[in-house]
Amino acid sequence: MLNAYLPLAKAATQIAAGMGVSKIAADIVKNNVTVMTPVQGITVKIGSFVLGSMLWERSSEHIERQINQLTALLEKHKSEDTTPE
């Protein structure tokens, strides 16, 4: 039963976290970088996008790993509970 919803739970969590870390990165850049020229504006926007996408990727990998560990732990306890004594 758990495995049926696992891909959906992973995807939803990864999307929400990815959007969150991307927004945080964009706000940090916006509030801490002074843009003086149009070229700087373009490069800062590109850099902000790249930083956000890198953070999104790392957060997705972290979530994948954590959910897999939790699933393995739950499956282990489930199999231990059903083992006859």
C-alpha positions in Angstrom: 0.0 0.0 0.0 2.8 2.4 0.9 4.6 1.8 -2.3 1.6 2.8 -4.4 1.7 6.4 -3.1 5.5 6.7 -2.8 6.3 8.2 -6.2 3.6 10.8 -5.8 4.7 11.7 -2.3 8.3 12.0 -3.5 7.4 14.2 -6.4 5.1 16.4 -4.4 7.7 16.9 -1.7 10.5 17.5 -4.2 8.5 20.1 -6.1 7.5 22.0 -3.0 11.0 22.0 -1.5 12.5 22.9 -4.9 10.2 25.8 -5.3 11.0 26.9 -1.7 14.8 26.8 -2.0 14.7 28.5 -5.4 12.6 31.3 -3.9 14.9 31.7 -1.0 17.9 31.8 -3.2 16.3 34.4 -5.5 15.3 36.6 -2.5 18.8 36.4 -1.0 20.3 37.5 -4.4 17.7 40.3 -4.9 18.2 41.7 -1.4 22.0 41.5 -1.3 23.2 42.2 -4.9 23.3 45.7 -6.2 22.9 45.8 -10.0 24.4 48.9 -11.6 24.2 48.1 -15.3 21.9 46.2 -17.7 24.6 43.6 -18.2 24.9 43.1 -14.5 21.1 42.7 -14.3 21.2 40.0 -17.0 24.1 38.1 -15.4 22.6 38.3 -11.9 19.3 36.9 -13.2 21.1 34.1 -15.0 23.2 33.4 -11.9 20.2 33.4 -9.6 18.4 31.0 -11.9 21.4 28.6 -12.0 21.8 28.8 -8.2 18.1 28.1 -7.7 18.2 25.1 -10.1 21.3 23.7 -8.3 19.6 24.0 -4.9 16.5 22.4 -6.4 18.5 19.5 -7.6 20.3 18.9 -4.3 17.2 19.2 -2.3 15.5 16.7 -4.5 18.4 14.3 -4.1 18.2 14.8 -0.3 14.5 14.2 -0.2 14.8 11.1 -2.4 17.5 9.7 0.0 15.5 10.5 3.1 12.2 9.0 1.8 14.1 5.9 0.7 15.6 5.5 4.2 12.3 6.0 5.8 10.6 3.5 3.5 13.3 0.9 4.2 12.9 1.4 7.9 9.1 1.0 7.7 9.4 -2.1 5.6 12.0 -3.6 8.0 9.7 -2.9 11.0 6.7 -4.2 9.0 8.5 -7.5 8.2 9.7 -7.8 11.8 6.1 -7.4 13.1 4.7 -10.1 10.8 7.5 -12.6 11.6 6.0 -15.5 13.7 7.7 -16.1 17.0 
